[in-house]
């Protein structure tokens, strides 16, 4: 397949190695990866904050970048950004009286996948060790991000892929379905509540005796990683793409 990489803002700016890991995984499966050059922010932050008219040119830019015949499917290592593309873009276009943009948004959303969705549902990957050569000899725990669980209905796709990595040990995270407190601009506008939620997440991660916490959203992992660091805790965070891309020859540790 010809797969378009939707890098997302935080991955591109803060965790480019996660985008590179995503490319490694797809190329290892024999697929071609392309990068639409005009992509930028998907507009999720603007929409979530209620800035609808301001979000429109951002959303339209994304649709222009990805509404092409140059690829078969698009993938992003981010559940929240894919949720925005699939659910918010069409809603925004409809609300602002742009039926033409709404139809284009539907086309783009229909072939945009979160990484574990693409691997499991489209590419048929169920055993990361056997099919990807994934190897990661560490003890981890896993945080399922809210948008992935609730908007994309990822269920256990990410967790099952992680469990199938060679050499890995996965410890269950207590209260895993509880939000980490990031929520984008929520963590700024409601910082005290966000911090309290993060403290609970950090405590639960530390209780697992895992060396790191993995997940599918760089934004949540950034938030959690900051909380772990400020608490002086030993665990760190690492995106599932980095773990899936790791092999016996190259283990991508943080």
C-alpha positions in Angstrom: 0.0 0.0 0.0 0.9 3.7 -0.3 0.4 5.2 3.1 0.4 8.9 4.0 2.0 9.8 7.3 0.0 12.4 9.3 2.7 13.4 11.8 0.7 15.6 14.1 2.0 18.8 15.9 3.4 17.3 19.1 5.0 14.3 17.5 6.6 16.5 14.9 7.8 19.1 17.4 8.6 17.1 20.4 8.9 13.4 19.5 10.1 13.1 15.8 11.6 9.7 16.7 8.0 8.4 17.1 7.1 9.5 13.5 10.4 7.9 12.3 9.4 4.7 14.2 6.0 4.7 12.5 7.7 4.9 9.1 10.0 2.0 10.1 7.1 -0.2 11.1 5.2 0.4 7.8 8.3 0.0 5.6 9.2 -3.2 7.4 5.8 -4.6 6.3 6.6 -3.7 2.7 4.5 -0.6 2.4 5.5 2.8 0.8 5.2 5.8 3.1 4.6 9.3 1.7 4.5 12.6 3.6 2.0 15.3 2.3 4.2 18.4 2.5 1.4 20.9 3.2 0.1 19.3 6.4 0.2 21.3 9.6 -2.1 21.3 12.7 -5.4 19.5 12.4 -7.2 22.2 14.4 -8.2 20.0 17.3 -7.0 22.5 19.9 -8.9 25.3 18.3 -12.1 23.3 18.1 -11.9 21.9 21.6 -11.4 25.5 22.9 -14.5 26.7 21.0 -12.7 28.8 18.4 -14.7 27.6 15.5 -14.2 30.3 12.9 -10.5 30.4 13.7 -10.3 26.6 13.3 -11.8 26.6 9.8 -8.7 27.6 7.8 -6.6 25.1 9.8 -9.1 22.3 9.1 -9.3 23.3 5.5 -5.6 23.2 5.2 -5.5 19.6 6.5 -8.3 18.6 4.1 -6.5 20.2 1.2 -3.3 18.3 2.1 -4.9 14.9 2.4 -7.9 15.0 0.0 -5.8 13.6 -2.9 -5.4 10.4 -4.9 -1.7 10.2 -4.0 -2.2 7.5 -1.3 -4.4 4.6 -0.2 -4.7 5.3 3.6 -3.3 7.8 6.0 -2.0 7.0 9.5 -1.1 9.0 12.6 0.5 7.9 15.8 -2.2 9.8 17.8 -5.7 8.8 18.7 -6.8 12.3 19.5 -5.7 13.8 16.2 -7.4 11.0 14.2 -10.5 11.5 16.3 -10.5 15.1 15.3 -10.1 14.3 11.7 -12.8 11.7 11.7 -15.4 13.4 13.9 -14.7 17.1 14.4 -13.8 18.2 10.9 -17.1 17.3 9.3 -19.0 18.8 12.3 -17.1 22.1 12.0 -17.7 22.4 8.3 -21.4 21.7 8.8 -21.7 24.2 11.6 -20.1 26.9 9.6 -22.2 26.3 6.5 -19.6 24.6 4.3 -21.3 21.5 2.9 -18.6 21.2 0.2 -15.9 21.0 2.9 -18.0 18.6 5.0 -18.1 16.0 2.2 -14.3 16.3 1.6 -13.8 15.9 5.4 -15.8 12.7 5.3 -13.5 11.4 2.5 -10.3 12.2 4.4 -11.6 10.9 7.7 -12.8 7.6 6.2 -9.3 6.7 5.2 -7.3 8.1 8.2 -6.3 5.6 10.9 -4.6 5.6 14.2 -1.5 3.4 14.1 -2.9 0.4 16.0 -6.1 0.6 14.0 -4.2 0.5 10.8 -1.9 -2.3 11.9 -4.7 -4.5 13.3 -7.8 -3.8 11.2 -6.2 -3.1 7.8 -2.8 -4.7 7.7 -3.6 -7.8 9.8 -0.9 -7.5 12.4 -1.7 -9.4 15.5 1.7 -10.7 16.5 4.3 -7.9 16.7 7.2 -10.3 17.4 6.4 -12.6 14.5 5.2 -10.0 11.9 7.3 -6.9 12.8 10.3 -8.4 14.5 9.4 -6.3 17.6 11.6 -6.9 20.6 11.6 -4.9 23.8 13.0 -6.6 26.9 11.6 -4.3 29.6 8.7 -4.2 32.0 6.1 -1.7 31.0 2.6 -0.6 31.9 0.1 0.9 29.5 -2.1 4.0 29.6 -5.1 4.1 27.2 -5.8 7.7 26.2 -9.3 9.0 26.4 -9.8 9.9 22.7 -8.6 6.5 21.6 -10.9 4.7 24.0 -14.0 6.8 23.7 -13.9 8.4 20.2 -12.2 5.8 18.2 -13.3 2.7 20.2 -9.8 1.2 20.0 -10.5 -1.1 22.9 -7.5 -3.4 23.4 -5.8 -3.0 20.0 -2.8 -1.1 21.4 -2.5 -3.2 24.5 -2.7 -6.5 22.5 0.0 -5.3 20.1 2.3 -4.4 23.1 1.7 -7.7 24.7 2.8 -9.5 21.5 6.2 -7.8 21.5 9.1 -10.2 22.0 10.8 -10.0 25.5 8.3 -7.6 26.9 6.5 -7.8 30.3 3.3 -5.8 30.6 1.9 -5.0 34.1 -1.7 -3.9 34.4 -2.2 -0.2 35.3 -4.7 0.4 38.1 -7.5 2.6 37.1 -6.2 2.6 33.6 -9.3 4.1 32.1 -9.1 7.2 34.2 -7.9 10.4 32.3 -4.4 11.5 32.9 -5.6 15.1 33.2 -4.0 16.5 30.0 -7.0 17.2 27.8 -5.0 19.8 25.7 -6.0 23.3 26.9 -7.9 21.7 29.8 -4.5 21.3 31.6 -3.9 25.1 31.3 -7.4 26.3 32.0 -8.0 23.9 34.9 -4.5 23.4 36.1 -5.3 22.4 39.6 -7.8 19.7 38.6 -5.4 18.5 35.9 -2.5 18.3 38.4 -4.6 16.3 40.8 -5.6 13.8 38.1 -2.0 13.6 37.0 -0.9 12.8 40.5 -3.3 9.9 40.7 -2.0 8.6 37.3 1.7 8.9 38.5 0.9 7.0 41.7 -0.8 4.2 39.8 2.1 3.9 37.3 4.6 3.7 40.1 2.6 1.0 41.9 3.2 -1.3 38.9 7.0 -1.4 39.3 7.2 -0.9 35.5 10.3 0.8 34.1 8.1 2.9 31.7 4.5 3.7 30.7 3.5 3.4 27.1 0.5 4.6 25.2 -0.7 5.8 21.8 -0.8 9.6 22.3 2.3 11.7 22.6 0.4 14.5 24.2 -0.7 12.3 27.1 2.7 10.7 27.4 4.3 14.2 27.5 2.0 15.2 30.4 2.5 11.9 32.3 6.3 12.1 31.7 6.4 15.6 33.2 4.5 14.4 36.2 6.8 11.4 36.7 9.9 13.6 36.4 8.6 16.2 38.9 7.8 13.5 41.3 11.3 12.1 41.0 9.8 8.7 40.0 11.9 6.1 38.1 9.5 5.3 35.3 9.6 7.2 32.0 7.2 7.2 29.1 7.5 5.9 25.5 5.1 5.8 22.6 4.0 2.4 21.5 5.4 3.1 18.0 8.9 3.2 19.4 8.3 -0.1 21.1 6.9 -1.8 18.0 9.8 -0.5 16.0 12.4 -1.9 18.4 14.2 -5.0 17.4 16.9 -7.2 18.9 19.4 -5.2 16.9 18.1 -1.8 17.9 16.0 -1.2 21.0 14.6 2.3 21.0 14.8 3.2 24.7 14.0 6.8 25.9 
